[in-house]
Amino acid sequence: MATDIQAALTVIGRRVIDHDRPFSQIDLSYASLAGAHLSGANLTGADLSGADLSEANMFSVNLTDAHLRGTHLAEARLVVARLSRAFLAEADLTKADLTGARLTRAFLINTNLAEADLTRADFTKADLTGANLKGAILTDIRAFDIRPKNATLIRGIVSPTPATSPVSGGSTDNSDREASGLSAAEEDHT
């Protein structure tokens, strides 16, 4: 990443949002920011839709109310990131590190979280409809009152639990998922 672009991102990320004009918004949609360093940045309400933030270092970034539809965040480091009420529909978070991230009331519809580290992430009241969690690390996650209600992991995809579908622990330890509102559906191998 060019030094001048990184410097501009640092200034944007350090701004005091109380000084922003009413209804103003940082617009970095479709920007190529792969590998950017945004640790501790305050990007509350920013529009990063379609941006390339793959492999970005975003430790403790504040993306509350941010627009991240279709954003590329593969292998990004979002440890203890604040993503409450963020709109992450169709975003790619493949292999991202979201350890301890706060995703309360986030919209993760059809979001790719395959192989992501979601250890201790908080998904309370988040919408995970169609989210891909194949191979994701779900240790100690919080997922109370998520949408769809009574969600089930079927081959790693979050789906509503069919009324007639048997739900079991399967061959993996699902204690965290079951306690949090996610369960793994028994796969039919016939």
Buried (B, 14 or more C-beta within 10 A) or exposed (E): EEEEEBEEBBEBBEBEEEEEEEEEBBEBBEBBBBBBBBBEBBBBBBBBBBBBBBBBBBBBBBBBBBBBBBBBBBBBBBBBBBBBBBBBBBBBBBBBBBBBBBBBBBBBBBBBBBBBBBBBBBBBBBBBBBBBBBEBBBBBBBBEEBBBEBBBBBEBBBBBBEEEBEBEEEEEEBEBBBBBBBBBBBEEEE
